[in-house]
Amino acid sequence: MHDTTPHRRRKGRWRTATGSLKTLVGGLAALLLPAVAAVPLATEAHAATPAPALVTTQAQTVDGFGASGAWWVNDLNNYSSTVKSQVGDLLFGTSGLNLSIYRYNIGGNSVGVVHYPERAPQSLMTSPGTYDWTRDPGGSYFLQSASDHQVPHLIGFVNSAPAQWTTNGKSCDGSLVSGDEQPFATYLADVTAHWASKDVNLDYLSPMNEPDNSQPNCEQEGMIVPVSQRAAVLKAIGSTFAARSLRTGIIADESSRTSQLLQEAPTWLSDSAAAGYVTAFAHHIYDFPNDAALRRLAAFGKTYNKPLWSTEVCCERTGANAFTQQYDPTIGGGLTVANYIYRDFALGNDSSFQWWTALSNVIGCDVGSDPSCATRINGTGWNDGLIYYDPKYATDGNQSLYMTKRYYVLGQYSRYVRPGAVRYEISGAPSGVQAMAFWQNGAWTVVATNTNSSATDLSLDTNSGTLTPTGTHRTSDTEDLASVSDPAVSGSVLSASLPARSVTTFQLKSSGNPGSGGRTSTSTLKSAQSGKCLDDPGASTTDGTQVIIYACNGAANQNWTMTGAGELRGYGNKCLEAYGQGTANGTKVGIYTCNGGANQKWTLTESGAIAGLQSGRCIDVSNEATADGSPVALYDCNGQANQRWTRG
């Protein structure tokens, strides 16, 4: 988590070549071109009636949507039982967010150390091996509430170990003492076992939330766990929990930035015992990663064969793509959340999205004297909460709650996309529409965000049986998870107009299974820079032939079929691939007999570039050339015109 104090805060040449490729190694699940695009491969402007977007291949299984109980539980413990019960229903009830994940902060006893009392959770431990289970009453109340509401997944997360095991004897501005991994593990096992005895089961444990940040100003808890120490922590906890038959998975390492996870995790993953105890890779996105970084994240998860969870983000000023002070309760702030979810799932292949804090008091205005200020943007609050409350509640007696569009937009997912749902790729969504389709129990849940400033039509072929709408819900500038008219349906196709700047969730039963329609999409791929088409030179069928650009002529060697396996096929059985499973800049892109290899799977960036699943690099016209015969290779995705393609 990050502090939200209101008072501060080119290219090489490649020649055409032929030859045998190395034996391909599969094992990375397919992501389909071009389902992960916010701006997909665009239909040419002359097309009068664009074909419906198409639901295609299976992607990841959803683990859930959640938020944390830090730090507001300390304040809310002082509220009336009526308000506390209301908050439980708003977060965990089926008529509220119906969160499937709740993060319980296991405190390090920073009372009197952390400068802001609401951020100073008590520890349940009074001394090693001795506990006072009546401590942390606010945290305990809402953990119990989540359990009573039958939230599917409860997570215990730690910002700092108790002071006994930190280098400076405080729960901030220090590090975990080397050699104290085992007593720290025993403490966490004791806390987990206590809650299990109350029939409150912590399904997962995060033992080192943001291990890169000690919070040196002591405005909140924090503890450094060096990269070299993380394997020891994981092994101590994993073995201790196993010995005590505690069925709690471990998530790691919850670095502040996705880039840190990618850089640092391979070090502790090299210890096979530590890696074996990890259930899911957890990362925060405070670096606000670009498309290329998220694709590298997806490849990382597949390489190590573990789910990816996006477990914390907040505090972007609307449209800034940076951690910046602002309070925005409007649809602008809501669309920011929708964008995080879409990109984390569709580009990063995350299976869980967890917002930072469920409630916040950093509203930035005096709601006690002017309640309407809660509906307006200001520059002194922070976009860290889903719901807000009055920071002066203790003196003015105001226990009102103030809702934001962030709350309602998260609900567009969390209410209706439940753990176990399977996301399917979507090919060809309209420009400015971020659409995702989830299949569960014989029904589709389609969530479509229209980022455009005007209404946009969506036609979507679910590629399954006959659809029957069962409910449609929308959040927009004027609607809050409102029930709205169902879409028109014809067989497996739904059609609807998406209002400007809105998020709509469609629920539809289906008489068939995903893919039962058997549809694919065949077209040319035209370079945005040259206007020329991706071309198999000389209509060759020789494995290893490098593709080029050439004047569009409608011939068969310029037609590419996007399949449900994430392939780009020519002639039926030849696939576009990265030569020899290469991942480096300049690796040639050519044709080869389709074999299901990861180097034959492609996905699409928000700019319309085609990226390799295995490499994370984009199909690039070398040297930005425009002449007939110019070769095509892999190169770092950069959004330039020689990497953007439209479908003819």
SULGI-V578608 format. One record per backbone hydrogen bond with DSSP energy under -0.5 kcal/mol. CO is the residue of the C=O (numbers start at 1). NH is the residue of the N-H. If there is no record, write none. Layout:
CO|NH  CO|NH
//
This chain:
5|8  10|12  17|546  24|26  25|598  27|29  32|35  34|37  38|432  42|647  44|47  53|461  54|427  57|425  60|423  62|420  64|353  65|100  65|101  66|355  67|103  68|358  69|73  71|74  72|76  73|77  75|78  76|79  80|84  81|85  82|86  83|87  84|88  85|89  86|90  87|91  88|92  88|93  89|93  90|97  91|99  93|96  93|98  100|153  101|67  102|104  102|155  103|69  103|105  104|106  104|157  105|107  108|163  110|113  110|114  115|117  116|119  117|120  119|121  121|109  121|110  122|107  124|132  127|130  130|126  130|127  131|133  132|135  136|140  137|141  138|142  139|143  140|144  141|145  142|146  143|147  144|148  145|149  146|151  147|150  153|102  154|203  154|204  155|104  155|157  156|206  157|106  158|209  159|223  162|165  163|166  165|177  166|169  171|222  174|224  175|167  177|180  180|184  181|185  182|186  183|187  184|188  185|189  186|190  187|191  188|192  189|193  190|194  191|195  192|196  193|197  194|198  195|198  195|200  196|199  199|201  200|202  201|203  203|249  204|156  205|207  205|251  206|158  208|211  210|213  211|225  213|223  214|173  215|218  218|115  222|174  224|176  226|229  226|230  227|230  227|231  229|233  230|234  231|235  232|236  233|237  234|238  235|239  236|240  237|241  238|242  239|243  240|244  241|246  242|245  245|247  246|248  249|205  250|279  250|280  252|282  253|211  254|210  255|284  256|286  257|260  257|261  258|262  259|263  260|264  261|265  264|267  264|268  265|269  266|270  267|270  268|271  270|272  271|275  272|276  273|277  274|277  275|278  277|250  279|307  280|252  280|282  281|309  282|254  282|255  283|311  283|312  285|288  290|294  291|295  292|296  293|297  294|298  295|299  296|300  297|301  298|302  299|303  300|304  301|305  301|306  307|281  308|351  308|352  309|283  309|311  310|354  312|285  313|356  315|317  315|324  317|320  317|321  322|317  322|324  327|378  329|405  330|333  330|334  331|335  332|336  333|337  334|338  335|339  336|340  337|341  338|342  339|343  340|344  341|345  342|346  343|347  343|348  344|350  345|349  351|63  351|64  352|310  353|66  356|68  358|386  358|387  360|389  361|363  362|382  365|367  366|369  366|370  370|373  371|374  372|375  373|376  378|327  381|326  382|384  382|385  383|315  384|357  386|404  386|407  387|360  388|402  390|393  392|395  392|396  393|397  397|399  400|390  401|403  402|388  404|408  405|409  406|410  407|411  408|412  409|412  409|413  410|413  410|414  411|415  413|416  413|417  416|418  418|421  421|62  421|423  422|439  423|59  424|437  425|56  427|54  429|40  430|433  432|434  432|451  433|435  434|449  436|447  437|424  438|445  439|422  440|443  442|510  443|440  444|508  445|438  445|447  446|448  446|506  447|436  448|450  448|504  449|434  449|451  450|502  452|501  456|498  458|496  459|53  460|462  460|494  461|55  462|515  463|515  463|517  466|511  468|509  471|507  472|484  473|505  474|482  475|503  479|476  482|474  488|495  490|493  491|467  492|462  493|490  494|460  495|488  496|458  496|498  497|499  498|456  502|450  503|475  504|448  504|506  505|473  506|446  507|470  507|471  508|444  509|468  513|516  515|518  521|562  523|560  524|648  525|534  526|646  527|531  532|527  533|550  535|537  535|548  536|539  537|540  542|545  543|19  545|591  547|632  548|535  549|629  550|533  555|558  556|559  557|536  560|523  560|562  561|563  561|569  562|521  563|566  566|602  567|563  567|569  568|576  569|561  570|574  571|573  573|594  574|570  575|592  577|579  577|590  578|581  579|582  584|587  587|634  588|579  588|590  589|547  590|577  591|544  592|575  597|600  598|601  598|614  599|578  601|613  603|611  605|608  608|645  609|605  609|611  610|619  611|603  612|616  617|612  618|635  620|622  620|633  621|624  622|625  627|630  630|549  631|622  632|589  633|620  634|586  635|618  640|643  641|528  641|529  641|644  642|621  644|528  646|526  647|44
//
